[in-house]
Amino acid sequence: MRDNKKGISLSERLQEIASFVPKGARLLDVGSDHAYLPLYLLENGHIDYAIAGEVAKGPYSSALENVDQAGLSDHLDVRLADGLAAFTAADKIDVITICGMGGRLMADILEAGKAKLSLVKQLILQPNNCEDDLRLWLMTNGFAITAEKIVTDKQKYYEIIVAEQGQMNLSAVDLRFGPFLRQELSAVFKARWQKELSKLEQALMKIPEKNEEDRLVLKTKITQIKEVLDESTANY
């Protein structure tokens, strides 16, 4: 929402995402919704130019109105476009943010616009789910994760993944839990996976003993989470 004194006021989730955007970046925000993220960065003098890409006409119109009210039409282009179709080489975009959608959809967006990614220095991604699918896409398409953070906002957990062009080789555990998140083992990380562990254990109790395959799938996931969480105590 808009704060009358300071312009755009971001949610905790978007504030964390904004903190990863390099100063002076030329930004494309895919699925920008109301264009809050680029507006905030512009109003705070963190960047000079951005594109807000939106595929839905409702949010696109809202973003246009917000940009006009902020008097930033010369610095923020709002474009009705699907994914990376929102920019061209002439825009000299070097950072892309994609936030608030499923990890598989993000991977599809990146795949569809893959030919353009050689122009981009950094991706800042915040998937709502299927983080492992997104990490796998990055690993197999010439991107290396350089930073990660897990945050809470309105009692939900969100992972932020920052990637740059490069090579990485992630294990299945790193794909699932995040290589940097796993190393840090923050209190938020542990709380998120303790919650997931409880859900899986409750689900396991409801599956009949005769359904061995279904039980094995859940048991494998439970064991993996326990092993990752146990790493925190093993480090002391």
C-alpha positions as CSV (number, residue, x, y, z in Angstrom):
1,M,0.0,0.0,0.0
2,R,1.0,3.7,-0.4
3,D,2.3,5.6,2.6
4,N,1.5,9.3,2.1
5,K,4.9,10.5,3.6
6,K,7.3,8.0,2.1
7,G,5.7,6.8,-1.0
8,I,5.4,3.0,-1.4
9,S,5.5,0.9,1.7
10,L,6.4,-2.8,1.0
11,S,5.4,-6.0,2.8
12,E,8.2,-7.7,4.7
13,R,8.6,-10.2,1.9
14,L,9.1,-7.5,-0.8
15,Q,11.4,-5.5,1.5
16,E,13.7,-8.5,1.7
17,I,13.6,-9.0,-2.1
18,A,14.4,-5.3,-2.6
19,S,17.4,-5.6,-0.4
20,F,19.0,-7.9,-2.9
21,V,18.6,-5.6,-5.9
22,P,22.0,-4.0,-6.7
23,K,22.2,-0.2,-6.6
24,G,21.9,1.3,-10.1
25,A,20.4,-1.9,-11.6
26,R,18.3,-1.7,-14.7
27,L,15.4,-3.9,-13.5
28,L,12.7,-6.0,-15.0
29,D,10.1,-7.1,-12.5
30,V,8.1,-9.9,-14.0
31,G,4.5,-10.3,-12.8
32,S,4.9,-6.9,-11.2
33,D,1.2,-6.7,-10.1
34,H,0.8,-3.1,-8.9
35,A,4.5,-2.3,-9.6
36,Y,5.2,-1.8,-5.9
37,L,8.7,-3.2,-5.9
38,P,10.1,-1.1,-8.8
39,L,8.3,2.0,-7.5
40,Y,9.8,1.5,-4.0
41,L,13.3,1.1,-5.5
42,L,12.9,4.2,-7.7
43,E,11.4,6.4,-4.9
44,N,14.3,5.5,-2.6
45,G,16.9,6.3,-5.3
46,H,18.2,2.8,-5.4
47,I,17.7,2.4,-9.2
48,D,17.1,4.8,-12.1
49,Y,15.1,2.7,-14.5
50,A,12.8,-0.3,-14.4
51,I,10.2,-2.2,-16.4
52,A,7.1,-3.6,-14.7
53,G,5.9,-6.6,-16.8
54,E,2.4,-7.8,-16.2
55,V,0.3,-10.4,-18.2
56,A,-3.1,-9.6,-16.6
57,K,-4.9,-6.5,-17.7
58,G,-6.3,-5.6,-14.2
59,P,-2.9,-5.4,-12.5
60,Y,-1.4,-3.8,-15.6
61,S,-3.9,-1.0,-15.4
62,S,-3.3,-0.6,-11.6
63,A,0.4,-0.4,-12.2
64,L,0.0,2.3,-14.8
65,E,-2.1,4.3,-12.4
66,N,0.4,3.9,-9.6
67,V,3.3,4.9,-11.7
68,D,1.4,8.0,-13.0
69,Q,0.5,9.0,-9.5
70,A,4.1,8.7,-8.4
71,G,5.2,10.9,-11.3
72,L,7.7,8.2,-12.4
73,S,6.5,7.5,-15.9
74,D,9.9,8.6,-17.3
75,H,11.7,6.0,-15.2
76,L,9.3,3.1,-15.0
77,D,7.7,1.5,-18.1
78,V,4.7,-0.7,-17.5
79,R,4.3,-3.3,-20.2
80,L,1.5,-5.8,-20.9
81,A,3.6,-8.8,-21.8
82,D,4.1,-12.5,-20.9
83,G,7.3,-13.2,-18.9
84,L,10.5,-12.1,-20.5
85,A,8.7,-10.8,-23.6
86,A,8.5,-7.6,-21.6
87,F,12.0,-6.5,-22.5
88,T,14.4,-6.3,-25.5
89,A,18.2,-5.9,-25.8
90,A,17.7,-2.2,-26.3
91,D,16.3,-1.9,-22.7
92,K,19.7,-3.0,-21.3
93,I,18.1,-4.9,-18.4
94,D,20.7,-6.5,-16.2
95,V,18.6,-7.7,-13.2
96,I,15.3,-9.6,-13.3
97,T,13.0,-10.1,-10.3
98,I,10.2,-12.8,-10.4
99,C,8.2,-13.0,-7.2
100,G,5.1,-14.5,-5.7
101,M,4.4,-17.4,-8.1
102,G,5.1,-21.1,-8.2
103,G,8.6,-22.4,-8.8
104,R,7.6,-24.5,-11.8
105,L,5.9,-21.5,-13.5
106,M,9.1,-19.4,-12.9
107,A,11.2,-22.1,-14.5
108,D,8.8,-22.1,-17.5
109,I,9.1,-18.3,-17.8
110,L,12.8,-18.5,-17.7
111,E,12.9,-21.4,-20.2
112,A,10.6,-19.5,-22.6
113,G,12.9,-16.5,-22.5
114,K,16.1,-18.3,-22.2
115,A,17.6,-16.7,-25.3
116,K,17.5,-13.3,-23.6
117,L,19.2,-14.4,-20.4
118,S,22.7,-13.9,-21.7
119,L,22.1,-10.2,-21.4
120,V,21.2,-10.5,-17.7
121,K,23.7,-10.4,-14.8
122,Q,21.4,-11.5,-11.9
123,L,18.1,-13.2,-11.2
124,I,16.3,-12.5,-7.9
125,L,13.5,-15.1,-7.5
126,Q,10.9,-15.7,-4.8
127,P,8.9,-18.9,-5.5
128,N,5.9,-19.7,-3.4
129,N,6.5,-23.5,-3.8
130,C,8.5,-26.1,-5.8
131,E,11.8,-24.4,-5.0
132,D,13.6,-27.6,-5.9
133,D,12.3,-27.5,-9.4
134,L,13.5,-23.9,-9.8
135,R,16.9,-24.7,-8.4
136,L,17.2,-27.6,-10.8
137,W,16.3,-25.4,-13.8
138,L,19.0,-22.9,-12.7
139,M,21.6,-25.6,-12.3
140,T,20.9,-27.2,-15.7
141,N,20.8,-23.8,-17.5
142,G,24.1,-22.2,-16.6
143,F,23.1,-20.3,-13.4
144,A,24.8,-20.6,-10.0
145,I,23.0,-19.6,-6.8
146,T,25.0,-16.8,-5.0
147,A,22.6,-16.1,-2.1
148,E,19.5,-17.3,-0.4
149,K,17.2,-16.2,2.4
150,I,14.1,-17.5,4.1
151,V,11.7,-15.0,5.5
152,T,8.2,-15.0,7.1
153,D,5.4,-12.7,6.1
154,K,1.9,-13.0,7.6
155,Q,2.8,-16.4,9.1
156,K,3.9,-17.8,5.7
157,Y,7.4,-18.9,4.8
158,Y,9.1,-17.6,1.6
159,E,12.5,-18.4,0.1
160,I,14.5,-15.9,-1.9
161,I,17.0,-17.3,-4.4
162,V,19.6,-15.0,-6.0
163,A,21.5,-16.5,-9.1
164,E,24.1,-15.3,-11.6
165,Q,25.5,-16.9,-14.7
166,G,27.9,-19.7,-13.7
167,Q,28.1,-23.4,-12.9
168,M,27.0,-25.3,-9.8
169,N,26.4,-28.9,-9.0
170,L,23.7,-29.4,-6.3
171,S,22.9,-32.6,-4.5
172,A,19.3,-33.7,-4.2
173,V,19.3,-32.4,-0.6
174,D,20.6,-29.0,-1.7
175,L,18.0,-28.8,-4.4
176,R,15.3,-29.4,-1.8
177,F,16.5,-27.3,1.1
178,G,18.8,-24.7,-0.6
179,P,22.6,-24.8,-0.4
180,F,22.9,-21.6,1.5
181,L,19.8,-22.0,3.6
182,R,21.1,-25.5,4.6
183,Q,24.4,-24.0,5.7
184,E,22.9,-21.2,7.7
185,L,20.3,-23.2,9.4
186,S,18.5,-20.1,10.6
187,A,15.7,-20.2,13.2
188,V,13.2,-19.4,10.4
189,F,14.6,-22.3,8.3
190,K,14.3,-24.7,11.2
191,A,10.8,-23.5,12.1
192,R,9.6,-23.9,8.4
193,W,10.9,-27.5,8.2
194,Q,9.7,-28.5,11.7
195,K,6.2,-27.4,10.5
196,E,6.6,-29.5,7.3
197,L,7.9,-32.4,9.4
198,S,4.8,-32.4,11.6
199,K,2.5,-32.3,8.6
200,L,4.2,-35.3,7.0
201,E,4.2,-37.3,10.2
202,Q,0.5,-36.6,10.7
203,A,-0.1,-37.6,7.1
204,L,1.9,-40.8,7.6
205,M,-0.3,-41.8,10.5
206,K,-3.4,-41.7,8.2
207,I,-2.0,-44.1,5.6
208,P,-2.8,-47.8,6.1
209,E,0.1,-50.1,6.7
210,K,-0.8,-52.0,3.5
211,N,-0.1,-49.0,1.3
212,E,3.7,-49.6,1.6
213,E,4.7,-47.5,-1.4
214,D,2.8,-44.4,-0.2
215,R,4.2,-44.8,3.3
216,L,7.8,-45.2,1.9
217,V,7.5,-41.9,0.0
218,L,6.5,-40.0,3.1
219,K,9.1,-41.8,5.3
220,T,11.8,-40.9,2.9
221,K,10.8,-37.2,3.1
222,I,10.6,-37.3,6.9
223,T,14.0,-38.9,7.2
224,Q,15.5,-36.3,4.9
225,I,14.1,-33.4,6.9
226,K,15.2,-34.9,10.2
227,E,18.8,-35.4,8.9
228,V,18.9,-31.7,7.7
229,L,17.6,-30.5,11.0
230,D,20.0,-32.7,12.9
231,E,22.9,-31.0,11.2
232,S,22.2,-27.9,13.4
233,T,22.8,-29.9,16.6
234,A,25.8,-31.7,15.0
235,N,27.5,-28.4,14.4
236,Y,27.7,-27.6,18.1
